[in-house]
């Protein structure tokens, strides 16, 4: 236990109560009590003469923080995370369930032919795949293959979606929405960025760090593009009639179904 003189000497050198306490291995509140004779909670009411005598070592702003120093409670611990990964990796039923789990988006029942609903459904499918991609860490060969499979799903869905948009939706936007030509041009530039990233991913193995970098770039590009198209949808809802939107929706459904059927036949 340090003496008062030792603590006072340390305080006189310019150290705070916290640093002095750390140096001597005692709580800050205890250091304050040894030096001043007061508990570090401001509970005592002192007369002016006593305060004057102890002034050099009293704290102007109160001493409550010395009695209850701030604590940092970690939200995660690396050793715990590693332990969980090891346990999960050794649990065969859990691994089997993971192997059988599909990342494919669930089918959502809906009978709306409105082109904005049809294309919005496509967006939701891609968002679902992006979320699945973000939840799977690239820390095992199995996980890396799953991530590659999800990228393939995104590629297939975007291919059908964008081909149908190109043939039916964007021409309608150019003709029927103010600044439609500019909006269509901007959208197609964004789509080309996504295509380029997906093409780059085809030549990179999933265990390469470059793969994860490209996936992050793809996620950013897709979020940007979906947000942009959502804004275009609002314009289309205002300027395209309900009957026109339903006509376009039926055409896009038919084009996407045909593309999916062709892809399955080729597989």
VOBA-1610 file (N, C-alpha, C; in pm, whole numbers, padded with zeros to 5 digits, always signed):
BEGIN
Unk+00085-00119+00000Unk+00000+00000+00000Unk+00089+00125+00000Unk+00074+00214-00097Unk+00157+00334-00101Unk+00120+00430+00011Unk+00218+00508+00053Unk+00193+00609+00156Unk+00139+00735+00091Unk+00086+00823+00178Unk+00034+00950+00127Unk+00146+01032+00062Unk+00263+01031+00125Unk+00373+01111+00071Unk+00414+01063-00068Unk+00411+00932-00090Unk+00443+00879-00222Unk+00342+00927-00327Unk+00215+00922-00289Unk+00112+00965-00383Unk+00119+01114-00408Unk+00143+01192-00302Unk+00152+01337-00317Unk+00269+01374-00408Unk+00381+01304-00390Unk+00497+01332-00476Unk+00463+01307-00623Unk+00391+01199-00646Unk+00352+01167-00784Unk+00255+01271-00839Unk+00161+01315-00756Unk+00067+01417-00800Unk+00138+01550-00827Unk+00235+01582-00743Unk+00310+01707-00760Unk+00390+01708-00890Unk+00420+01589-00941Unk+00496+01582-01067Unk+00407+01608-01188Unk+00275+01620-01165Unk+00182+01652-01273Unk+00092+01538-01315Unk+00108+01420-01253Unk+00023+01308-01289Unk-00118+01325-01234Unk-00215+01267-01300Unk-00353+01266-01253Unk-00372+01155-01151Unk-00486+01159-01081Unk-00516+01051-00986Unk-00523+00915-01059Unk-00577+00916-01180Unk-00587+00791-01254Unk-00449+00732-01283Unk-00355+00816-01326Unk-00222+00766-01360Unk-00144+00726-01235Unk-00161+00804-01131Unk-00094+00769-01005Unk-00144+00635-00954Unk-00276+00617-00958Unk-00335+00492-00911Unk-00285+00375-00994Unk-00276+00394-01125Unk-00227+00287-01212Unk-00083+00252-01179Unk-00002+00354-01151Unk+00139+00331-01120Unk+00155+00248-00993Unk+00072+00276-00894Unk+00086+00206-00765Unk-00006+00085-00752Unk-00086+00059-00855Unk-00169-00061-00855Unk-00285-00057-00760Unk-00345+00061-00743Unk-00462+00074-00656Unk-00571+00145-00733Unk-00697+00136-00688Unk-00806+00207-00756Unk-00788+00359-00742Unk-00830+00438-00840Unk-00819+00583-00832Unk-00890+00642-00710Unk-01007+00586-00677Unk-01080+00636-00561Unk-01002+00616-00431Unk-00928+00505-00425Unk-00848+00479-00305Unk-00730+00577-00295Unk-00670+00608-00409Unk-00562+00707-00409Unk-00613+00842-00360Unk-00731+00878-00404Unk-00791+01005-00363Unk-00818+01007-00213Unk-00865+00894-00161Unk-00894+00885-00018Unk-00767+00897+00066Unk-00658+00831+00021Unk-00532+00837+00097Unk-00478+00979+00100Unk-00489+01051-00011Unk-00430+01185-00019Unk-00515+01288+00053Unk-00647+01282+00035Unk-00734+01388+00088Unk-00807+01349+00215Unk-00816+01218+00243Unk-00897+01173+00357Unk-01045+01174+00326Unk-01081+01197+00199Unk-01221+01206+00159Unk-01257+01090+00065Unk-01377+01039+00079Unk-01421+00938-00017Unk-01440+01003-00154Unk-01410+00929-00257Unk-01417+00984-00392Unk-01557+00975-00449Unk-01653+01032-00376Unk-01788+01035-00429Unk-01858+01167-00399Unk-01785+01261-00338Unk-01844+01392-00311Unk-01954+01390-00207Unk-01953+01287-00121Unk-02064+01274-00026Unk-02048+01362+00097Unk-01924+01402+00131Unk-01901+01485+00249Unk-01913+01633+00214Unk-01975+01708+00306Unk-01982+01853+00289Unk-01879+01914+00383Unk-01783+01986+00328Unk-01669+02035+00405Unk-01677+02185+00426Unk-01625+02228+00539Unk-01619+02371+00568Unk-01510+02439+00487Unk-01515+02568+00469Unk-01418+02641+00386Unk-01275+02629+00437Unk-01256+02626+00570Unk-01119+02616+00623Unk-01056+02483+00585Unk-01134+02377+00597Unk-01082+02243+00563Unk-01052+02235+00414Unk-01141+02291+00336Unk-01121+02289+00192Unk-00995+02366+00154Unk-00971+02480+00221Unk-00852+02560+00191Unk-00725+02483+00222Unk-00728+02407+00331Unk-00609+02333+00372Unk-00578+02219+00274Unk-00681+02162+00215Unk-00662+02047+00127Unk-00668+02085-00022Unk-00680+02212-00050Unk-00708+02258-00185Unk-00617+02201-00293Unk-00487+02190-00272Unk-00400+02145-00382Unk-00437+02007-00437Unk-00501+01923-00356Unk-00526+01787-00400Unk-00674+01754-00415Unk-00760+01853-00396Unk-00902+01834-00424Unk-00928+01859-00572Unk-01029+01795-00623Unk-01065+01811-00764Unk-01178+01912-00776Unk-01158+02010-00862Unk-01259+02114-00879Unk-01389+02058-00936Unk-01376+01963-01024Unk-01496+01912-01091Unk-01561+01794-01023Unk-01526+01763-00901Unk-01583+01649-00833Unk-01498+01524-00852Unk-01525+01426-00769Unk-01441+01306-00769Unk-01520+01178-00796Unk-01647+01194-00836Unk-01731+01076-00857Unk-01670+00980-00959Unk-01606+01037-01062Unk-01551+00951-01168Unk-01437+00863-01118Unk-01375+00901-01006Unk-01268+00818-00951Unk-01324+00696-00878Unk-01440+00716-00818Unk-01503+00604-00748Unk-01569+00508-00846Unk-01618+00563-00958Unk-01684+00481-01060Unk-01622+00510-01196Unk-01501+00463-01216Unk-01435+00492-01344Unk-01511+00429-01459Unk-01509+00492-01576Unk-01579+00434-01691Unk-01519+00299-01728Unk-01604+00211-01766Unk-01559+00077-01806Unk-01596+00053-01951Unk-01519-00027-02015Unk-01546-00062-02153Unk-01581-00210-02159Unk-01703-00236-02203Unk-01748-00374-02215Unk-01740-00412-02362Unk-01649-00501-02398Unk-01633-00535-02540Unk-01758-00604-02594Unk-01796-00567-02717Unk-01911-00631-02779Unk-01876-00766-02840Unk-01749-00789-02863Unk-01708-00919-02912Unk-01563-00944-02874Unk-01529-01068-02866Unk-01395-01107-02827Unk-01343-01206-02931Unk-01223-01179-02984Unk-01170-01261-03092Unk-01154-01406-03051Unk-01110-01429-02927Unk-01091-01568-02882Unk-01224-01642-02875Unk-01330-01570-02835Unk-01463-01632-02829Unk-01512-01665-02970Unk-01491-01572-03063Unk-01533-01597-03201Unk-01459-01717-03259Unk-01330-01727-03232Unk-01254-01841-03281Unk-01303-01972-03220Unk-01337-01967-03091Unk-01388-02087-03023Unk-01519-02130-03087Unk-01607-02033-03116Unk-01736-02066-03178Unk-01714-02128-03315Unk-01622-02071-03394Unk-01594-02126-03526Unk-01544-02270-03517Unk-01456-02296-03418Unk-01403-02431-03403Unk-01513-02530-03365Unk-01599-02487-03272Unk-01709-02575-03229Unk-01806-02602-03345Unk-01836-02495-03421Unk-01927-02512-03534Unk-01865-02603-03640Unk-01734-02588-03661Unk-01667-02671-03760Unk-01662-02818-03720Unk-01664-02845-03591Unk-01657-02983-03543Unk-01795-03047-03525Unk-01900-02967-03542Unk-02036-03017-03523Unk-02088-03069-03657Unk-02087-03200-03678Unk-02125-03258-03806Unk-02271-03230-03844Unk-02369-03244-03751Unk-02508-03210-03790Unk-02520-03065-03837Unk-02450-02975-03770Unk-02455-02836-03812Unk-02393-02818-03950Unk-02281-02886-03975Unk-02216-02877-04104Unk-02303-02937-04215Unk-02371-03047-04182Unk-02458-03110-04280Unk-02575-03018-04314Unk-02631-02954-04211Unk-02740-02860-04235Unk-02694-02744-04321Unk-02571-02697-04297Unk-02518-02587-04377Unk-02499-02628-04523Unk-02457-02754-04544Unk-02437-02802-04682Unk-02569-02813-04756Unk-02675-02848-04683Unk-02805-02867-04746Unk-02881-02735-04764Unk-02837-02634-04695Unk-02907-02504-04700Unk-02881-02437-04834Unk-02987-02386-04894Unk-02974-02317-05021Unk-02983-02167-04998Unk-02899-02093-05069Unk-02901-01948-05058Unk-03000-01885-05156Unk-03066-01970-05238Unk-03158-01917-05337Unk-03273-01843-05269Unk-03315-01732-05325Unk-03425-01656-05264Unk-03555-01736-05267Unk-03637-01723-05165Unk-03765-01793-05165Unk-03858-01732-05270Unk-03945-01816-05325Unk-04044-01766-05420Unk-04150-01687-05344Unk-04186-01573-05399Unk-04286-01487-05335Unk-04408-01483-05425Unk-04520-01527-05368Unk-04643-01530-05447Unk-04688-01387-05477Unk-04730-01364-05598Unk-04779-01232-05634Unk-04836-01237-05774Unk-04952-01172-05793Unk-05016-01180-05923Unk-05021-01044-05992Unk-04946-00947-05942Unk-04946-00815-06004Unk-04866-00818-06134Unk-04927-00761-06237Unk-04858-00751-06366Unk-04796-00613-06385Unk-04813-00526-06288Unk-04754-00393-06299Unk-04602-00407-06312Unk-04546-00345-06415Unk-04404-00360-06441Unk-04320-00317-06322Unk-04368-00220-06246Unk-04290-00173-06131Unk-04288-00278-06021Unk-04396-00354-06007Unk-04397-00463-05910Unk-04310-00579-05957Unk-04317-00609-06088Unk-04238-00719-06143Unk-04089-00690-06128Unk-04048-00570-06165Unk-03907-00535-06153Unk-03866-00519-06006Unk-03957-00469-05924Unk-03928-00458-05780Unk-03906-00594-05716Unk-03982-00694-05764Unk-03961-00831-05715Unk-03821-00879-05751Unk-03776-00848-05873Unk-03640-00884-05913Unk-03538-00818-05821Unk-03560-00692-05789Unk-03468-00622-05699Unk-03462-00691-05563Unk-03578-00731-05513Unk-03582-00796-05382Unk-03507-00930-05385Unk-03514-01000-05497Unk-03442-01127-05510Unk-03290-01103-05502Unk-03244-00999-05572Unk-03101-00969-05572Unk-03058-00920-05433Unk-03140-00838-05368Unk-03107-00792-05232Unk-03094-00910-05137Unk-03185-01007-05152Unk-03179-01127-05067Unk-03046-01199-05086Unk-03004-01214-05211Unk-02878-01282-05240Unk-02760-01203-05183Unk-02766-01071-05193Unk-02659-00990-05136Unk-02649-01009-04985Unk-02764-01016-04919Unk-02764-01037-04774Unk-02704-01172-04740Unk-02738-01275-04819Unk-02681-01407-04795Unk-02529-01404-04814Unk-02486-01331-04914Unk-02343-01321-04942Unk-02268-01256-04826Unk-02331-01158-04764Unk-02266-01086-04655Unk-02264-01166-04525Unk-02355-01262-04511Unk-02361-01340-04387Unk-02266-01459-04388Unk-02211-01493-04504Unk-02122-01610-04513Unk-01978-01562-04514Unk-01901-01591-04409Unk-01762-01546-04403Unk-01673-01632-04494Unk-01573-01572-04555Unk-01485-01649-04645Unk-01373-01719-04569Unk-01409-01797-04465Unk-01305-01853-04378Unk-01283-02003-04395Unk-01365-02070-04478Unk-01343-02212-04505Unk-01364-02236-04654Unk-01308-02345-04708Unk-01331-02376-04850Unk-01479-02389-04884Unk-01556-02449-04791Unk-01699-02465-04816Unk-01768-02331-04825Unk-01735-02241-04733Unk-01796-02108-04735Unk-01757-02031-04861Unk-01634-02045-04904Unk-01591-01973-05024Unk-01665-02025-05147Unk-01688-02155-05153Unk-01764-02210-05266Unk-01909-02163-05261Unk-01965-02153-05141Unk-02102-02101-05128Unk-02110-01957-05178Unk-02010-01877-05144Unk-02009-01738-05188Unk-02000-01730-05342Unk-01919-01817-05400Unk-01908-01819-05545Unk-02040-01860-05609Unk-02111-01956-05546Unk-02239-02000-05599Unk-02342-01887-05594Unk-02339-01807-05487Unk-02432-01695-05476Unk-02402-01589-05583Unk-02275-01565-05608Unk-02238-01471-05714Unk-02293-01520-05848Unk-02288-01652-05871Unk-02343-01708-05994Unk-02495-01684-06001Unk-02564-01699-05888Unk-02708-01673-05886Unk-02738-01528-05918Unk-02659-01437-05862Unk-02678-01294-05890Unk-02656-01268-06038Unk-02553-01329-06094Unk-02522-01310-06236Unk-02640-01355-06322Unk-02695-01473-06292Unk-02804-01528-06373Unk-02929-01440-06363Unk-02962-01396-06242Unk-03083-01315-06225Unk-03069-01177-06289Unk-02951-01117-06274Unk-02930-00986-06336Unk-02931-00995-06487Unk-02880-01104-06541Unk-02878-01122-06686Unk-03020-01122-06741Unk-03110-01199-06678Unk-03250-01204-06724Unk-03318-01070-06702Unk-03296-01014-06585Unk-03361-00888-06546Unk-03322-00774-06641Unk-03194-00760-06664Unk-03146-00646-06743Unk-03178-00663-06891Unk-03177-00787-06940Unk-03214-00810-07080Unk-03360-00773-07103Unk-03447-00809-07009Unk-03589-00775-07022Unk-03611-00624-07009Unk-03540-00560-06917Unk-03549-00415-06905Unk-03507-00346-07034Unk-03396-00393-07088Unk-03341-00332-07210Unk-03440-00340-07325Unk-03512-00451-07332Unk-03603-00471-07445Unk-03737-00400-07428Unk-03785-00391-07303Unk-03921-00343-07283Unk-03933-00217-07195Unk-03861-00214-07082Unk-03885-00106-06986Unk-03819+00025-07028Unk-03690+00019-07063Unk-03620+00145-07092Unk-03672+00215-07216Unk-03713+00144-07321Unk-03777+00215-07432Unk-03903+00291-07389Unk-03982+00229-07297Unk-04102+00297-07248Unk-04066+00419-07165Unk-03957+00410-07088Unk-03912+00524-07008Unk-03865+00637-07101Unk-03791+00602-07206Unk-03744+00705-07300Unk-03860+00780-07364Unk-03966+00706-07398Unk-04078+00767-07470Unk-04177+00836-07378Unk-04191+00787-07254Unk-04302+00836-07172Unk-04268+00912-07047Unk-04139+00923-07012Unk-04099+00989-06887Unk-04011+01109-06920Unk-04037+01224-06857Unk-03949+01339-06879Unk-03804+01304-06848Unk-03712+01347-06934Unk-03570+01313-06921Unk-03547+01162-06925Unk-03642+01090-06990Unk-03634+00944-06993Unk-03509+00893-07061Unk-03467+00960-07168Unk-03347+00915-07239Unk-03224+00925-07149Unk-03217+01035-07074Unk-03104+01053-06983Unk-03106+00950-06870Unk-03225+00923-06817Unk-03238+00824-06709Unk-03198+00685-06759Unk-03244+00651-06880Unk-03211+00520-06935Unk-03062+00506-06960Unk-03001+00611-07010Unk-02858+00609-07035Unk-02779+00589-06906Unk-02818+00662-06802Unk-02748+00650-06673Unk-02765+00510-06615Unk-02886+00456-06626Unk-02911+00321-06573Unk-02826+00218-06645Unk-02815+00231-06776Unk-02741+00131-06852Unk-02591+00143-06828Unk-02543+00262-06798Unk-02402+00276-06758Unk-02377+00203-06626Unk-02470+00216-06532Unk-02457+00146-06404Unk-02463-00005-06424Unk-02554-00048-06511Unk-02565-00191-06538Unk-02437-00246-06600Unk-02375-00167-06685Unk-02250-00211-06746Unk-02140-00225-06642Unk-02140-00136-06543Unk-02043-00147-06434Unk-02061-00279-06360Unk-02187-00315-06333Unk-02214-00443-06267Unk-02172-00561-06353Unk-02198-00553-06483Unk-02157-00661-06573Unk-02006-00678-06574Unk-01935-00565-06575Unk-01788-00572-06576Unk-01735-00639-06449Unk-01796-00606-06335Unk-01752-00667-06209Unk-01783-00817-06207Unk-01901-00853-06255Unk-01936-00995-06260Unk-01844-01070-06356Unk-01809-01006-06465Unk-01717-01070-06560Unk-01579-01089-06496Unk-01534-00988-06421Unk-01405-00999-06353Unk-01407-01112-06251Unk-01520-01130-06183Unk-01531-01234-06081Unk-01523-01374-06142Unk-01562-01387-06267Unk-01557-01519-06333Unk-01415-01573-06341Unk-01317-01484-06349Unk-01179-01528-06368Unk-01099-01530-06239Unk-01164-01505-06125Unk-01094-01502-05996Unk-01147-01615-05908Unk-01061-01705-05860Unk-01107-01813-05771Unk-01158-01758-05639Unk-01255-01824-05576Unk-01315-01771-05453Unk-01220-01767-05334Unk-01104-01836-05340Unk-01010-01830-05229Unk-00905-01720-05248Unk-00923-01639-05351Unk-00833-01527-05377Unk-00887-01403-05309Unk-00799-01327-05243Unk-00843-01204-05176Unk-00910-01108-05274Unk-00869-01113-05400Unk-00928-01026-05502Unk-01077-01054-05519Unk-01116-01179-05497Unk-01257-01218-05509Unk-01341-01138-05410Unk-01297-01133-05285Unk-01373-01060-05183Unk-01375-00910-05211Unk-01266-00857-05263Unk-01263-00714-05299Unk-01365-00684-05409Unk-01370-00771-05509Unk-01465-00752-05618Unk-01609-00768-05571Unk-01631-00860-05478Unk-01766-00878-05422Unk-01812-00751-05352Unk-01723-00689-05276Unk-01759-00564-05209Unk-01791-00455-05310Unk-01712-00446-05415Unk-01739-00348-05520Unk-01873-00376-05588Unk-01901-00504-05610Unk-02028-00541-05672Unk-02146-00503-05583Unk-02134-00532-05454Unk-02242-00496-05361Unk-02269-00345-05363Unk-02162-00267-05362Unk-02178-00121-05365Unk-02246-00077-05495Unk-02201-00134-05607Unk-02257-00096-05736Unk-02405-00135-05746Unk-02442-00253-05695Unk-02581-00297-05701Unk-02671-00211-05612Unk-02622-00177-05492Unk-02702-00090-05405Unk-02728+00045-05472Unk-02624+00099-05533Unk-02637+00227-05602Unk-02738+00217-05716Unk-02729+00111-05793Unk-02815+00094-05910Unk-02961+00073-05868Unk-02984-00011-05768Unk-03121-00035-05723Unk-03183+00094-05669Unk-03107+00171-05594Unk-03158+00299-05543Unk-03194+00393-05658Unk-03109+00394-05761Unk-03137+00479-05877Unk-03265+00433-05948Unk-03277+00302-05971Unk-03395+00252-06040Unk-03522+00274-05959Unk-03512+00266-05827Unk-03630+00294-05744Unk-03680+00436-05769Unk-03587+00530-05789Unk-03626+00666-05822Unk-03691+00675-05959Unk-03639+00599-06056Unk-03700+00595-06189Unk-03841+00537-06182Unk-03859+00436-06096Unk-03992+00375-06082Unk-04096+00478-06038Unk-04055+00568-05949Unk-04149+00671-05904Unk-04191+00760-06021Unk-04094+00795-06106Unk-04125+00875-06224Unk-04216+00797-06319Unk-04187+00670-06337Unk-04268+00588-06427Unk-04410+00575-06376Unk-04427+00562-06246Unk-04562+00550-06190Unk-04643+00678-06216Unk-04575+00791-06218Unk-04644+00918-06239Unk-04678+00943-06386Unk-04599+00887-06478Unk-04613+00925-06618Unk-04659+00812-06710Unk-04656+00688-06663Unk-04705+00577-06744Unk-04839+00531-06686Unk-04936+00510-06773Unk-05069+00469-06726Unk-05063+00329-06666Unk-05164+00297-06585Unk-05170+00165-06521Unk-05178+00055-06626Unk-05255+00079-06732Unk-05268-00023-06837Unk-05136-00043-06910Unk-05063+00064-06933Unk-04933+00054-06998Unk-04834-00021-06910Unk-04837+00007-06781Unk-04746-00061-06689Unk-04777-00210-06682Unk-04905-00247-06685Unk-04941-00389-06682Unk-04899-00459-06811Unk-04914-00389-06922Unk-04870-00446-07050Unk-04720-00474-07048Unk-04643-00378-06996Unk-04498-00396-06987Unk-04463-00508-06889Unk-04535-00515-06778Unk-04507-00618-06679Unk-04526-00758-06735Unk-04633-00776-06814Unk-04657-00908-06874Unk-04546-00944-06973Unk-04502-00845-07048Unk-04395-00870-07145Unk-04265-00908-07075Unk-04235-00839-06964Unk-04111-00868-06892Unk-04118-01004-06825Unk-04232-01039-06767Unk-04247-01172-06708Unk-04222-01281-06815Unk-04281-01261-06932Unk-04268-01359-07039Unk-04123-01370-07084Unk-04055-01255-07097Unk-03915-01257-07140Unk-03826-01324-07037Unk-03850-01296-06909Unk-03767-01357-06804Unk-03793-01506-06793Unk-03920-01547-06804Unk-03952-01691-06798Unk-03887-01766-06914Unk-03888-01705-07031Unk-03828-01769-07148Unk-03676-01781-07130Unk-03613-01675-07078Unk-03469-01679-07055Unk-03432-01783-06951Unk-03514-01796-06845Unk-03486-01895-06741Unk-03502-02036-06796Unk-03605-02057-06877Unk-03627-02190-06936Unk-03514-02228-07029Unk-03464-02132-07107Unk-03354-02157-07197Unk-03227-02194-07119Unk-03203-02120-07009Unk-03086-02147-06928Unk-03091-02287-06867Unk-03211-02329-06824Unk-03225-02463-06764Unk-03203-02571-06869Unk-03250-02547-06992Unk-03231-02646-07100Unk-03083-02659-07134Unk-03013-02546-07135Unk-02871-02549-07167Unk-02789-02616-07056Unk-02837-02602-06931Unk-02766-02664-06818Unk-02783-02816-06823
//
